[in-house]
């Protein structure tokens, strides 16, 4: 339960809502939202502390906003929720009003967030986003600029598609709707590949929790901190962290 919402108020809210429900959670005692994504389970798998007092939290890909609202309920001093869509698409604004929440909302993509926010957070959630991106390594590089403490990242992985390759750094590309019949899904790495991606981008992976529990996984939750040294790829590649190209009269500089 997120806050002091009565069963009657929650039932009325659900009956009159017209936005997209993506997340399933308890809006009031015994009143569940109709989304398909079990949001509280994400917190369990990520081992999010019950007490977040004084922490700053960033929730990227917030949709209905449960993770952001729950972080606020657990005492976070500042919570920022991000989505590429407006807060109306998934009813974030309606839910924030219902819950009397102070969570801030920012519309934008992970690629541009460091310039938009210009700050780092103690805890960053990146749940169910990575495989929807055409530039996953760039996204990880950009995420590193937003994390001060810990990143909790949940993603689809492709270990289950070919168990013989499950221990290898293998990545599956989906040109169409092969993954989950959803054409917005582009890449799914193996757990091993995703771990290497993150380490290459400057994260220190602390824990991986694959799922389901039996057989090669289709999803994984990864908790990671930061390495003190610059990201590994910088020392071995001609590529550098994302920067804007400045243009002056007469050509590029």
Buried (B, 14 or more C-beta within 10 A) or exposed (E): BBBEBEEEBBBEBBEEBEBEBBBBBBBBEEBEBEBEBBBBBBBEBBEBEEEBEEBBBBBBBBBBBBBBBBBBBBEBEBBBBBBEEEBEBBBBBBBBEBBEBEBBBBBBBBBEBBEEBEBBBBBBBBBBBBBBBEBBBBBBBBBBBBBBBBBBBBBBBBBBBEEEBBEEBBBBEBEEEBBEEEEEBBBBBBBBBBBBBBBBBBBEBEEBBBBEEEEBBBBBBBBBBBBEEEBBBBEEEEEEBBEEEEEEEEEEE
